[in-house]
Amino acid sequence: MAYFIVKSLHVLFVMSWVAAVFYLPRILVNLAEAGQEPSVRTRLELMGRRLYKFGHMMFGLAFIFGLTLWLYFHIAGGWLHAKLGLVVVLFIYYIWTGRMLKRSAAGGPLPTARSLRWFNELPILLVLVIIYLVLAKPF
């Protein structure tokens, strides 16, 4: 019973974090398209900062429950190492988007909206592979 509660909480917080991972780059696209409209930029930067903070909290909680699964319930296997490696890559991606947001808020340039749209698609591939590894446990 405890295993399923911990796993359910881990999945819930992972889903919340991944929602932030998916949406933060979209805010960057909107910022790039907003031009110099101060009211729009201010609103998007505020949304981005709040989402970035929320995502960090969700990642921390997902990490705690994932660590509990690994240490207390002895979840292991080669698939887990691959999954964790991809989670690290996804976390680096998330940090990178946060830095772009902070740079934009400080008046720095963003990549083009088109480049950011492509950048926005990268986590989908990573999450798809992570889901496959978790469900199939291929090795």
N, CA, C and O atoms as CSV, one atom per row, in Angstrom:
chain,resi,resn,atom,element,x,y,z
A,1,MET,N,N,0.823,-1.190,0.000
A,1,MET,CA,C,0.000,0.000,0.000
A,1,MET,C,C,0.872,1.262,0.000
A,1,MET,O,O,0.635,2.186,-0.779
A,2,ALA,N,N,1.876,1.294,0.873
A,2,ALA,CA,C,2.755,2.466,0.952
A,2,ALA,C,C,3.471,2.692,-0.380
A,2,ALA,O,O,3.663,3.831,-0.806
A,3,TYR,N,N,3.864,1.594,-1.035
A,3,TYR,CA,C,4.545,1.695,-2.321
A,3,TYR,C,C,3.685,2.446,-3.329
A,3,TYR,O,O,4.179,3.328,-4.031
A,4,PHE,N,N,2.404,2.104,-3.406
A,4,PHE,CA,C,1.518,2.722,-4.384
A,4,PHE,C,C,1.229,4.185,-4.047
A,4,PHE,O,O,1.051,5.002,-4.951
A,5,ILE,N,N,1.182,4.519,-2.775
A,5,ILE,CA,C,0.986,5.915,-2.379
A,5,ILE,C,C,2.205,6.736,-2.780
A,5,ILE,O,O,2.066,7.810,-3.367
A,6,VAL,N,N,3.393,6.239,-2.468
A,6,VAL,CA,C,4.624,6.956,-2.809
A,6,VAL,C,C,4.762,7.067,-4.329
A,6,VAL,O,O,5.114,8.128,-4.844
A,7,LYS,N,N,4.487,5.988,-5.039
A,7,LYS,CA,C,4.595,6.016,-6.496
A,7,LYS,C,C,3.573,6.972,-7.108
A,7,LYS,O,O,3.888,7.691,-8.056
A,8,SER,N,N,2.361,6.985,-6.574
A,8,SER,CA,C,1.325,7.899,-7.065
A,8,SER,C,C,1.734,9.348,-6.849
A,8,SER,O,O,1.548,10.183,-7.734
A,9,LEU,N,N,2.283,9.649,-5.692
A,9,LEU,CA,C,2.744,11.014,-5.429
A,9,LEU,C,C,3.905,11.381,-6.349
A,9,LEU,O,O,3.976,12.508,-6.839
A,10,HIS,N,N,4.810,10.439,-6.582
A,10,HIS,CA,C,5.921,10.688,-7.497
A,10,HIS,C,C,5.390,11.010,-8.900
A,10,HIS,O,O,5.838,11.969,-9.528
A,11,VAL,N,N,4.451,10.221,-9.379
A,11,VAL,CA,C,3.887,10.446,-10.714
A,11,VAL,C,C,3.157,11.793,-10.768
A,11,VAL,O,O,3.281,12.519,-11.754
A,12,LEU,N,N,2.408,12.130,-9.733
A,12,LEU,CA,C,1.694,13.400,-9.688
A,12,LEU,C,C,2.661,14.583,-9.801
A,12,LEU,O,O,2.431,15.501,-10.588
A,13,PHE,N,N,3.738,14.559,-9.018
A,13,PHE,CA,C,4.675,15.681,-9.039
A,13,PHE,C,C,5.517,15.693,-10.313
A,13,PHE,O,O,5.913,16.761,-10.780
A,14,VAL,N,N,5.791,14.530,-10.874
A,14,VAL,CA,C,6.477,14.492,-12.167
A,14,VAL,C,C,5.593,15.132,-13.234
A,14,VAL,O,O,6.069,15.929,-14.042
A,15,MET,N,N,4.309,14.782,-13.237
A,15,MET,CA,C,3.389,15.363,-14.218
A,15,MET,C,C,3.318,16.880,-14.066
A,15,MET,O,O,3.286,17.605,-15.061
A,16,SER,N,N,3.294,17.353,-12.844
A,16,SER,CA,C,3.237,18.799,-12.606
A,16,SER,C,C,4.503,19.480,-13.100
A,16,SER,O,O,4.441,20.550,-13.705
A,17,TRP,N,N,5.649,18.864,-12.845
A,17,TRP,CA,C,6.911,19.440,-13.305
A,17,TRP,C,C,6.982,19.430,-14.832
A,17,TRP,O,O,7.397,20.418,-15.438
A,18,VAL,N,N,6.584,18.336,-15.449
A,18,VAL,CA,C,6.645,18.243,-16.914
A,18,VAL,C,C,5.702,19.266,-17.550
A,18,VAL,O,O,5.996,19.785,-18.627
A,19,ALA,N,N,4.584,19.560,-16.907
A,19,ALA,CA,C,3.704,20.615,-17.420
A,19,ALA,C,C,4.456,21.942,-17.462
A,19,ALA,O,O,4.329,22.701,-18.423
A,20,ALA,N,N,5.231,22.217,-16.430
A,20,ALA,CA,C,6.040,23.440,-16.411
A,20,ALA,C,C,7.131,23.380,-17.479
A,20,ALA,O,O,7.416,24.383,-18.133
A,21,VAL,N,N,7.735,22.217,-17.655
A,21,VAL,CA,C,8.772,22.051,-18.682
A,21,VAL,C,C,8.192,22.317,-20.069
A,21,VAL,O,O,8.858,22.914,-20.914
A,22,PHE,N,N,6.972,21.884,-20.306
A,22,PHE,CA,C,6.336,22.089,-21.608
A,22,PHE,C,C,5.880,23.538,-21.810
A,22,PHE,O,O,5.962,24.059,-22.922
A,23,TYR,N,N,5.403,24.187,-20.755
A,23,TYR,CA,C,4.784,25.496,-20.931
A,23,TYR,C,C,5.772,26.662,-20.870
A,23,TYR,O,O,5.553,27.680,-21.526
A,24,LEU,N,N,6.847,26.534,-20.102
A,24,LEU,CA,C,7.796,27.646,-19.982
A,24,LEU,C,C,8.381,28.064,-21.337
A,24,LEU,O,O,8.455,29.262,-21.611
A,25,PRO,N,N,8.799,27.125,-22.196
A,25,PRO,CA,C,9.279,27.550,-23.517
A,25,PRO,C,C,8.194,28.234,-24.348
A,25,PRO,O,O,8.496,29.093,-25.176
A,26,ARG,N,N,6.955,27.862,-24.131
A,26,ARG,CA,C,5.854,28.510,-24.851
A,26,ARG,C,C,5.729,29.974,-24.437
A,26,ARG,O,O,5.429,30.837,-25.263
A,27,ILE,N,N,5.959,30.246,-23.162
A,27,ILE,CA,C,5.971,31.635,-22.688
A,27,ILE,C,C,7.104,32.399,-23.369
A,27,ILE,O,O,6.942,33.569,-23.717
A,28,LEU,N,N,8.254,31.741,-23.562
A,28,LEU,CA,C,9.364,32.387,-24.258
A,28,LEU,C,C,8.985,32.721,-25.705
A,28,LEU,O,O,9.350,33.785,-26.207
A,29,VAL,N,N,8.259,31.827,-26.376
A,29,VAL,CA,C,7.789,32.094,-27.740
A,29,VAL,C,C,6.903,33.332,-27.726
A,29,VAL,O,O,7.054,34.221,-28.565
A,30,ASN,N,N,5.985,33.387,-26.780
A,30,ASN,CA,C,5.089,34.542,-26.693
A,30,ASN,C,C,5.859,35.828,-26.402
A,30,ASN,O,O,5.524,36.887,-26.931
A,31,LEU,N,N,6.885,35.736,-25.566
A,31,LEU,CA,C,7.724,36.906,-25.295
A,31,LEU,C,C,8.428,37.377,-26.561
A,31,LEU,O,O,8.495,38.576,-26.836
A,32,ALA,N,N,8.950,36.431,-27.324
A,32,ALA,CA,C,9.647,36.788,-28.557
A,32,ALA,C,C,8.693,37.440,-29.553
A,32,ALA,O,O,9.098,38.321,-30.311
A,33,GLU,N,N,7.453,37.022,-29.558
A,33,GLU,CA,C,6.461,37.573,-30.478
A,33,GLU,C,C,5.828,38.866,-29.963
A,33,GLU,O,O,5.214,39.604,-30.733
A,34,ALA,N,N,5.972,39.143,-28.669
A,34,ALA,CA,C,5.335,40.327,-28.080
A,34,ALA,C,C,6.016,41.619,-28.486
A,34,ALA,O,O,5.425,42.693,-28.382
A,35,GLY,N,N,7.241,41.525,-28.942
A,35,GLY,CA,C,7.956,42.742,-29.322
A,35,GLY,C,C,8.247,43.591,-28.101
A,35,GLY,O,O,8.702,43.083,-27.076
A,36,GLN,N,N,7.987,44.875,-28.209
A,36,GLN,CA,C,8.286,45.791,-27.106
A,36,GLN,C,C,7.034,46.286,-26.376
A,36,GLN,O,O,7.059,47.344,-25.748
A,37,GLU,N,N,5.955,45.531,-26.458
A,37,GLU,CA,C,4.728,45.917,-25.745
A,37,GLU,C,C,4.938,45.686,-24.246
A,37,GLU,O,O,4.952,44.540,-23.796
A,38,PRO,N,N,5.102,46.770,-23.466
A,38,PRO,CA,C,5.482,46.613,-22.057
A,38,PRO,C,C,4.460,45.854,-21.212
A,38,PRO,O,O,4.850,45.051,-20.364
A,39,SER,N,N,3.172,46.084,-21.418
A,39,SER,CA,C,2.179,45.404,-20.571
A,39,SER,C,C,2.164,43.902,-20.841
A,39,SER,O,O,2.041,43.100,-19.915
A,40,VAL,N,N,2.290,43.528,-22.106
A,40,VAL,CA,C,2.309,42.102,-22.465
A,40,VAL,C,C,3.579,41.448,-21.933
A,40,VAL,O,O,3.529,40.363,-21.355
A,41,ARG,N,N,4.705,42.103,-22.128
A,41,ARG,CA,C,5.990,41.558,-21.667
A,41,ARG,C,C,5.984,41.384,-20.145
A,41,ARG,O,O,6.435,40.361,-19.630
A,42,THR,N,N,5.474,42.383,-19.437
A,42,THR,CA,C,5.437,42.315,-17.969
A,42,THR,C,C,4.595,41.136,-17.506
A,42,THR,O,O,4.989,40.399,-16.602
A,43,ARG,N,N,3.443,40.962,-18.122
A,43,ARG,CA,C,2.543,39.854,-17.756
A,43,ARG,C,C,3.212,38.496,-18.033
A,43,ARG,O,O,3.177,37.601,-17.189
A,44,LEU,N,N,3.818,38.353,-19.218
A,44,LEU,CA,C,4.466,37.087,-19.579
A,44,LEU,C,C,5.667,36.802,-18.682
A,44,LEU,O,O,5.886,35.655,-18.292
A,45,GLU,N,N,6.438,37.816,-18.355
A,45,GLU,CA,C,7.595,37.611,-17.473
A,45,GLU,C,C,7.151,37.194,-16.082
A,45,GLU,O,O,7.775,36.335,-15.461
A,46,LEU,N,N,6.075,37.797,-15.589
A,46,LEU,CA,C,5.528,37.408,-14.294
A,46,LEU,C,C,5.044,35.959,-14.331
A,46,LEU,O,O,5.341,35.175,-13.430
A,47,MET,N,N,4.299,35.613,-15.377
A,47,MET,CA,C,3.827,34.226,-15.521
A,47,MET,C,C,5.011,33.263,-15.580
A,47,MET,O,O,4.994,32.211,-14.942
A,48,GLY,N,N,6.032,33.627,-16.344
A,48,GLY,CA,C,7.203,32.775,-16.479
A,48,GLY,C,C,7.931,32.576,-15.167
A,48,GLY,O,O,8.323,31.457,-14.836
A,49,ARG,N,N,8.117,33.660,-14.409
A,49,ARG,CA,C,8.796,33.539,-13.104
A,49,ARG,C,C,8.018,32.642,-12.159
A,49,ARG,O,O,8.596,31.794,-11.479
A,50,ARG,N,N,6.713,32.830,-12.118
A,50,ARG,CA,C,5.884,32.003,-11.228
A,50,ARG,C,C,5.906,30.532,-11.652
A,50,ARG,O,O,6.000,29.636,-10.814
A,51,LEU,N,N,5.820,30.302,-12.948
A,51,LEU,CA,C,5.852,28.927,-13.457
A,51,LEU,C,C,7.197,28.275,-13.179
A,51,LEU,O,O,7.257,27.102,-12.809
A,52,TYR,N,N,8.276,29.031,-13.354
A,52,TYR,CA,C,9.619,28.503,-13.108
A,52,TYR,C,C,9.769,28.107,-11.635
A,52,TYR,O,O,10.314,27.047,-11.328
A,53,LYS,N,N,9.294,28.946,-10.744
A,53,LYS,CA,C,9.361,28.633,-9.303
A,53,LYS,C,C,8.501,27.405,-8.978
A,53,LYS,O,O,8.928,26.510,-8.249
A,54,PHE,N,N,7.287,27.380,-9.527
A,54,PHE,CA,C,6.404,26.226,-9.334
A,54,PHE,C,C,7.064,24.942,-9.820
A,54,PHE,O,O,7.018,23.916,-9.142
A,55,GLY,N,N,7.682,25.004,-11.004
A,55,GLY,CA,C,8.339,23.832,-11.564
A,55,GLY,C,C,9.466,23.324,-10.682
A,55,GLY,O,O,9.650,22.115,-10.538
A,56,HIS,N,N,10.214,24.236,-10.094
A,56,HIS,CA,C,11.294,23.811,-9.191
A,56,HIS,C,C,10.734,23.096,-7.968
A,56,HIS,O,O,11.288,22.089,-7.525
A,57,MET,N,N,9.641,23.614,-7.425
A,57,MET,CA,C,9.034,22.946,-6.265
A,57,MET,C,C,8.535,21.551,-6.643
A,57,MET,O,O,8.728,20.595,-5.892
A,58,MET,N,N,7.896,21.440,-7.803
A,58,MET,CA,C,7.374,20.142,-8.231
A,58,MET,C,C,8.515,19.167,-8.502
A,58,MET,O,O,8.406,17.984,-8.176
A,59,PHE,N,N,9.612,19.647,-9.096
A,59,PHE,CA,C,10.765,18.781,-9.331
A,59,PHE,C,C,11.320,18.283,-8.005
A,59,PHE,O,O,11.644,17.103,-7.871
A,60,GLY,N,N,11.432,19.170,-7.030
A,60,GLY,CA,C,11.949,18.771,-5.722
A,60,GLY,C,C,11.099,17.699,-5.072
A,60,GLY,O,O,11.628,16.732,-4.523
A,61,LEU,N,N,9.785,17.862,-5.128
A,61,LEU,CA,C,8.897,16.852,-4.541
A,61,LEU,C,C,8.953,15.540,-5.317
A,61,LEU,O,O,8.956,14.463,-4.721
A,62,ALA,N,N,8.996,15.629,-6.644
A,62,ALA,CA,C,9.122,14.412,-7.460
A,62,ALA,C,C,10.427,13.705,-7.135
A,62,ALA,O,O,10.468,12.476,-7.060
A,63,PHE,N,N,11.489,14.471,-6.943
A,63,PHE,CA,C,12.798,13.903,-6.604
A,63,PHE,C,C,12.747,13.185,-5.259
A,63,PHE,O,O,13.273,12.080,-5.121
A,64,ILE,N,N,12.124,13.801,-4.284
A,64,ILE,CA,C,12.036,13.185,-2.944
A,64,ILE,C,C,11.280,11.864,-3.007
A,64,ILE,O,O,11.732,10.865,-2.448
A,65,PHE,N,N,10.137,11.850,-3.680
A,65,PHE,CA,C,9.361,10.609,-3.760
A,65,PHE,C,C,10.045,9.569,-4.652
A,65,PHE,O,O,9.936,8.370,-4.395
A,66,GLY,N,N,10.741,10.011,-5.686
A,66,GLY,CA,C,11.515,9.083,-6.515
A,66,GLY,C,C,12.668,8.473,-5.735
A,66,GLY,O,O,12.949,7.280,-5.855
A,67,LEU,N,N,13.330,9.293,-4.941
A,67,LEU,CA,C,14.418,8.794,-4.100
A,67,LEU,C,C,13.900,7.798,-3.073
A,67,LEU,O,O,14.565,6.807,-2.769
A,68,THR,N,N,12.720,8.062,-2.543
A,68,THR,CA,C,12.086,7.120,-1.615
A,68,THR,C,C,11.811,5.790,-2.303
A,68,THR,O,O,12.061,4.730,-1.730
A,69,LEU,N,N,11.299,5.840,-3.525
A,69,LEU,CA,C,11.056,4.594,-4.269
A,69,LEU,C,C,12.348,3.817,-4.459
A,69,LEU,O,O,12.381,2.597,-4.296
A,70,TRP,N,N,13.404,4.529,-4.802
A,70,TRP,CA,C,14.685,3.873,-5.084
A,70,TRP,C,C,15.305,3.290,-3.810
A,70,TRP,O,O,15.746,2.141,-3.809
A,71,LEU,N,N,15.340,4.065,-2.741
A,71,LEU,CA,C,16.032,3.619,-1.527
A,71,LEU,C,C,15.189,2.683,-0.664
A,71,LEU,O,O,15.691,1.672,-0.173
A,72,TYR,N,N,13.924,3.010,-0.479
A,72,TYR,CA,C,13.099,2.245,0.436
A,72,TYR,C,C,12.477,1.015,-0.217
A,72,TYR,O,O,12.372,-0.043,0.404
A,73,PHE,N,N,12.069,1.164,-1.467
A,73,PHE,CA,C,11.403,0.049,-2.149
A,73,PHE,C,C,12.328,-0.676,-3.120
A,73,PHE,O,O,11.897,-1.602,-3.807
A,74,HIS,N,N,13.579,-0.269,-3.185
A,74,HIS,CA,C,14.626,-0.940,-3.954
A,74,HIS,C,C,14.314,-1.081,-5.446
A,74,HIS,O,O,14.511,-2.147,-6.029
A,75,ILE,N,N,13.832,-0.011,-6.050
A,75,ILE,CA,C,13.615,0.016,-7.494
A,75,ILE,C,C,14.994,0.120,-8.154
A,75,ILE,O,O,15.780,0.998,-7.799
A,76,ALA,N,N,15.290,-0.747,-9.087
A,76,ALA,CA,C,16.619,-0.736,-9.714
A,76,ALA,C,C,16.538,-1.339,-11.109
A,76,ALA,O,O,15.516,-1.893,-11.513
A,77,GLY,N,N,17.625,-1.216,-11.816
A,77,GLY,CA,C,17.748,-1.790,-13.154
A,77,GLY,C,C,18.454,-0.822,-14.076
A,77,GLY,O,O,18.559,0.369,-13.782
A,78,GLY,N,N,18.935,-1.337,-15.189
A,78,GLY,CA,C,19.620,-0.508,-16.161
A,78,GLY,C,C,18.721,0.562,-16.747
A,78,GLY,O,O,19.177,1.661,-17.059
A,79,TRP,N,N,17.439,0.242,-16.897
A,79,TRP,CA,C,16.482,1.209,-17.413
A,79,TRP,C,C,16.413,2.435,-16.521
A,79,TRP,O,O,16.211,3.551,-17.000
A,80,LEU,N,N,16.585,2.220,-15.195
A,80,LEU,CA,C,16.517,3.332,-14.255
A,80,LEU,C,C,17.662,4.311,-14.469
A,80,LEU,O,O,17.473,5.525,-14.390
A,81,HIS,N,N,18.851,3.778,-14.742
A,81,HIS,CA,C,20.000,4.655,-15.004
A,81,HIS,C,C,19.781,5.475,-16.274
A,81,HIS,O,O,20.104,6.663,-16.314
A,82,ALA,N,N,19.239,4.848,-17.295
A,82,ALA,CA,C,18.951,5.567,-18.540
A,82,ALA,C,C,17.886,6.632,-18.300
A,82,ALA,O,O,18.003,7.759,-18.782
A,83,LYS,N,N,16.850,6.269,-17.553
A,83,LYS,CA,C,15.780,7.222,-17.231
A,83,LYS,C,C,16.341,8.405,-16.458
A,83,LYS,O,O,16.041,9.554,-16.782
A,84,LEU,N,N,17.142,8.143,-15.451
A,84,LEU,CA,C,17.704,9.228,-14.647
A,84,LEU,C,C,18.616,10.124,-15.469
A,84,LEU,O,O,18.650,11.337,-15.264
A,85,GLY,N,N,19.359,9.528,-16.401
A,85,GLY,CA,C,20.195,10.327,-17.285
A,85,GLY,C,C,19.359,11.282,-18.132
A,85,GLY,O,O,19.724,12.443,-18.317
A,86,LEU,N,N,18.240,10.784,-18.642
A,86,LEU,CA,C,17.360,11.630,-19.448
A,86,LEU,C,C,16.650,12.686,-18.596
A,86,LEU,O,O,16.386,13.793,-19.065
A,87,VAL,N,N,16.346,12.340,-17.348
A,87,VAL,CA,C,15.748,13.322,-16.444
A,87,VAL,C,C,16.740,14.453,-16.177
A,87,VAL,O,O,16.351,15.619,-16.102
A,88,VAL,N,N,18.008,14.114,-16.033
A,88,VAL,CA,C,19.032,15.148,-15.853
A,88,VAL,C,C,19.081,16.057,-17.080
A,88,VAL,O,O,19.164,17.277,-16.944
A,89,VAL,N,N,19.032,15.475,-18.265
A,89,VAL,CA,C,19.022,16.284,-19.498
A,89,VAL,C,C,17.790,17.183,-19.522
A,89,VAL,O,O,17.887,18.354,-19.889
A,90,LEU,N,N,16.640,16.652,-19.138
A,90,LEU,CA,C,15.403,17.442,-19.115
A,90,LEU,C,C,15.499,18.564,-18.076
A,90,LEU,O,O,15.007,19.668,-18.310
A,91,PHE,N,N,16.123,18.287,-16.943
A,91,PHE,CA,C,16.295,19.310,-15.911
A,91,PHE,C,C,17.233,20.416,-16.395
A,91,PHE,O,O,16.992,21.593,-16.128
A,92,ILE,N,N,18.293,20.047,-17.101
A,92,ILE,CA,C,19.203,21.042,-17.680
A,92,ILE,C,C,18.439,21.907,-18.689
A,92,ILE,O,O,18.615,23.125,-18.720
A,93,TYR,N,N,17.607,21.290,-19.501
A,93,TYR,CA,C,16.761,22.019,-20.448
A,93,TYR,C,C,15.890,23.025,-19.697
A,93,TYR,O,O,15.770,24.177,-20.112
A,94,TYR,N,N,15.286,22.590,-18.596
A,94,TYR,CA,C,14.413,23.452,-17.804
A,94,TYR,C,C,15.188,24.637,-17.228
A,94,TYR,O,O,14.705,25.769,-17.260
A,95,ILE,N,N,16.370,24.383,-16.709
A,95,ILE,CA,C,17.214,25.455,-16.171
A,95,ILE,C,C,17.560,26.437,-17.296
A,95,ILE,O,O,17.531,27.651,-17.097
A,96,TRP,N,N,17.885,25.907,-18.470
A,96,TRP,CA,C,18.236,26.741,-19.613
A,96,TRP,C,C,17.072,27.666,-19.993
A,96,TRP,O,O,17.280,28.848,-20.264
A,97,THR,N,N,15.856,27.128,-20.012
A,97,THR,CA,C,14.707,27.966,-20.338
A,97,THR,C,C,14.517,29.049,-19.275
A,97,THR,O,O,14.167,30.185,-19.595
A,98,GLY,N,N,14.747,28.693,-18.017
A,98,GLY,CA,C,14.655,29.683,-16.940
A,98,GLY,C,C,15.679,30.790,-17.097
A,98,GLY,O,O,15.385,31.956,-16.833
A,99,ARG,N,N,16.875,30.433,-17.523
A,99,ARG,CA,C,17.915,31.452,-17.743
A,99,ARG,C,C,17.565,32.359,-18.918
A,99,ARG,O,O,17.827,33.561,-18.885
A,100,MET,N,N,16.971,31.774,-19.952
A,100,MET,CA,C,16.532,32.607,-21.075
A,100,MET,C,C,15.461,33.595,-20.618
A,100,MET,O,O,15.456,34.752,-21.038
A,101,LEU,N,N,14.557,33.136,-19.760
A,101,LEU,CA,C,13.509,33.998,-19.230
A,101,LEU,C,C,14.125,35.142,-18.418
A,101,LEU,O,O,13.739,36.300,-18.578
A,102,LYS,N,N,15.071,34.815,-17.559
A,102,LYS,CA,C,15.717,35.849,-16.740
A,102,LYS,C,C,16.488,36.836,-17.605
A,102,LYS,O,O,16.465,38.039,-17.345
A,103,ARG,N,N,17.170,36.337,-18.628
A,103,ARG,CA,C,17.905,37.217,-19.535
A,103,ARG,C,C,16.941,38.155,-20.266
A,103,ARG,O,O,17.230,39.340,-20.430
A,104,SER,N,N,15.807,37.630,-20.698
A,104,SER,CA,C,14.816,38.454,-21.387
A,104,SER,C,C,14.259,39.522,-20.453
A,104,SER,O,O,14.077,40.669,-20.860
A,105,ALA,N,N,13.987,39.150,-19.200
A,105,ALA,CA,C,13.455,40.111,-18.230
A,105,ALA,C,C,14.461,41.222,-17.940
A,105,ALA,O,O,14.076,42.345,-17.612
A,106,ALA,N,N,15.746,40.906,-18.063
A,106,ALA,CA,C,16.794,41.908,-17.841
A,106,ALA,C,C,17.059,42.738,-19.095
A,106,ALA,O,O,17.953,43.584,-19.093
A,107,GLY,N,N,16.303,42.510,-20.156
A,107,GLY,CA,C,16.469,43.285,-21.385
A,107,GLY,C,C,17.337,42.614,-22.429
A,107,GLY,O,O,17.618,43.197,-23.476
A,108,GLY,N,N,17.762,41.396,-22.152
A,108,GLY,CA,C,18.595,40.668,-23.105
A,108,GLY,C,C,17.780,40.104,-24.253
A,108,GLY,O,O,16.553,40.037,-24.179
A,109,PRO,N,N,18.458,39.701,-25.309
A,109,PRO,CA,C,17.746,39.185,-26.483
A,109,PRO,C,C,17.316,37.731,-26.305
A,109,PRO,O,O,17.931,36.970,-25.557
A,110,LEU,N,N,16.271,37.374,-26.993
A,110,LEU,CA,C,15.820,35.989,-27.092
A,110,LEU,C,C,16.100,35.499,-28.506
A,110,LEU,O,O,16.216,36.307,-29.428
A,111,PRO,N,N,16.211,34.195,-28.687
A,111,PRO,CA,C,16.255,33.667,-30.063
A,111,PRO,C,C,14.948,34.020,-30.784
A,111,PRO,O,O,14.006,34.513,-30.164
A,112,THR,N,N,14.901,33.773,-32.059
A,112,THR,CA,C,13.693,34.070,-32.825
A,112,THR,C,C,12.541,33.185,-32.359
A,112,THR,O,O,12.755,32.118,-31.781
A,113,ALA,N,N,11.331,33.640,-32.616
A,113,ALA,CA,C,10.145,32.867,-32.238
A,113,ALA,C,C,10.166,31.498,-32.914
A,113,ALA,O,O,9.777,30.497,-32.313
A,114,ARG,N,N,10.621,31.459,-34.167
A,114,ARG,CA,C,10.685,30.175,-34.883
A,114,ARG,C,C,11.664,29.208,-34.207
A,114,ARG,O,O,11.358,28.028,-34.039
A,115,SER,N,N,12.832,29.709,-33.825
A,115,SER,CA,C,13.819,28.871,-33.122
A,115,SER,C,C,13.258,28.377,-31.801
A,115,SER,O,O,13.447,27.218,-31.430
A,116,LEU,N,N,12.565,29.262,-31.091
A,116,LEU,CA,C,11.981,28.876,-29.806
A,116,LEU,C,C,10.867,27.850,-29.987
A,116,LEU,O,O,10.661,27.000,-29.121
A,117,ARG,N,N,10.157,27.922,-31.094
A,117,ARG,CA,C,9.120,26.901,-31.358
A,117,ARG,C,C,9.753,25.515,-31.514
A,117,ARG,O,O,9.229,24.531,-30.992
A,118,TRP,N,N,10.871,25.438,-32.227
A,118,TRP,CA,C,11.576,24.153,-32.357
A,118,TRP,C,C,12.131,23.715,-31.006
A,118,TRP,O,O,12.058,22.542,-30.641
A,119,PHE,N,N,12.682,24.669,-30.278
A,119,PHE,CA,C,13.218,24.396,-28.946
A,119,PHE,C,C,12.125,23.857,-28.028
A,119,PHE,O,O,12.385,23.021,-27.162
A,120,ASN,N,N,10.914,24.339,-28.224
A,120,ASN,CA,C,9.751,23.929,-27.439
A,120,ASN,C,C,9.399,22.457,-27.638
A,120,ASN,O,O,8.770,21.853,-26.769
A,121,GLU,N,N,9.793,21.877,-28.760
A,121,GLU,CA,C,9.429,20.487,-29.072
A,121,GLU,C,C,10.398,19.460,-28.479
A,121,GLU,O,O,10.051,18.284,-28.367
A,122,LEU,N,N,11.584,19.879,-28.107
A,122,LEU,CA,C,12.594,18.929,-27.611
A,122,LEU,C,C,12.144,18.094,-26.408
A,122,LEU,O,O,12.378,16.885,-26.398
A,123,PRO,N,N,11.514,18.686,-25.403
A,123,PRO,CA,C,11.163,17.864,-24.243
A,123,PRO,C,C,10.149,16.772,-24.542
A,123,PRO,O,O,10.082,15.775,-23.823
A,124,ILE,N,N,9.361,16.948,-25.591
A,124,ILE,CA,C,8.380,15.907,-25.930
A,124,ILE,C,C,9.089,14.596,-26.249
A,124,ILE,O,O,8.665,13.526,-25.812
A,125,LEU,N,N,10.167,14.689,-27.010
A,125,LEU,CA,C,10.925,13.478,-27.358
A,125,LEU,C,C,11.568,12.852,-26.121
A,125,LEU,O,O,11.546,11.633,-25.949
A,126,LEU,N,N,12.138,13.693,-25.266
A,126,LEU,CA,C,12.765,13.175,-24.044
A,126,LEU,C,C,11.740,12.489,-23.147
A,126,LEU,O,O,11.987,11.396,-22.637
A,127,VAL,N,N,10.602,13.127,-22.957
A,127,VAL,CA,C,9.571,12.548,-22.088
A,127,VAL,C,C,9.034,11.248,-22.682
A,127,VAL,O,O,8.745,10.306,-21.944
A,128,LEU,N,N,8.899,11.189,-23.988
A,128,LEU,CA,C,8.435,9.958,-24.631
A,128,LEU,C,C,9.391,8.795,-24.348
A,128,LEU,O,O,8.948,7.691,-24.029
A,129,VAL,N,N,10.688,9.038,-24.464
A,129,VAL,CA,C,11.668,7.980,-24.182
A,129,VAL,C,C,11.648,7.614,-22.706
A,129,VAL,O,O,11.751,6.437,-22.361
A,130,ILE,N,N,11.516,8.607,-21.828
A,130,ILE,CA,C,11.444,8.323,-20.392
A,130,ILE,C,C,10.238,7.446,-20.081
A,130,ILE,O,O,10.351,6.469,-19.341
A,131,ILE,N,N,9.094,7.791,-20.640
A,131,ILE,CA,C,7.881,6.981,-20.411
A,131,ILE,C,C,8.084,5.553,-20.904
A,131,ILE,O,O,7.707,4.601,-20.221
A,132,TYR,N,N,8.680,5.400,-22.087
A,132,TYR,CA,C,8.951,4.059,-22.618
A,132,TYR,C,C,9.837,3.276,-21.655
A,132,TYR,O,O,9.553,2.117,-21.352
A,133,LEU,N,N,10.906,3.900,-21.175
A,133,LEU,CA,C,11.819,3.210,-20.258
A,133,LEU,C,C,11.117,2.767,-18.988
A,133,LEU,O,O,11.358,1.663,-18.500
A,134,VAL,N,N,10.252,3.614,-18.447
A,134,VAL,CA,C,9.551,3.296,-17.201
A,134,VAL,C,C,8.550,2.162,-17.420
A,134,VAL,O,O,8.435,1.262,-16.589
A,135,LEU,N,N,7.832,2.207,-18.529
A,135,LEU,CA,C,6.805,1.187,-18.769
A,135,LEU,C,C,7.378,-0.144,-19.247
A,135,LEU,O,O,6.958,-1.204,-18.782
A,136,ALA,N,N,8.323,-0.096,-20.161
A,136,ALA,CA,C,8.842,-1.328,-20.772
A,136,ALA,C,C,9.974,-1.949,-19.973
A,136,ALA,O,O,10.165,-3.164,-20.008
A,137,LYS,N,N,10.735,-1.116,-19.245
A,137,LYS,CA,C,11.928,-1.599,-18.522
A,137,LYS,C,C,12.734,-2.552,-19.412
A,137,LYS,O,O,12.923,-3.719,-19.068
A,138,PRO,N,N,13.209,-2.044,-20.566
A,138,PRO,CA,C,13.810,-2.907,-21.578
A,138,PRO,C,C,15.134,-3.554,-21.177
A,138,PRO,O,O,15.569,-4.513,-21.814
A,139,PHE,N,N,15.769,-3.049,-20.145
A,139,PHE,CA,C,17.043,-3.652,-19.701
A,139,PHE,C,C,17.257,-3.377,-18.237
A,139,PHE,O,O,18.267,-3.797,-17.671
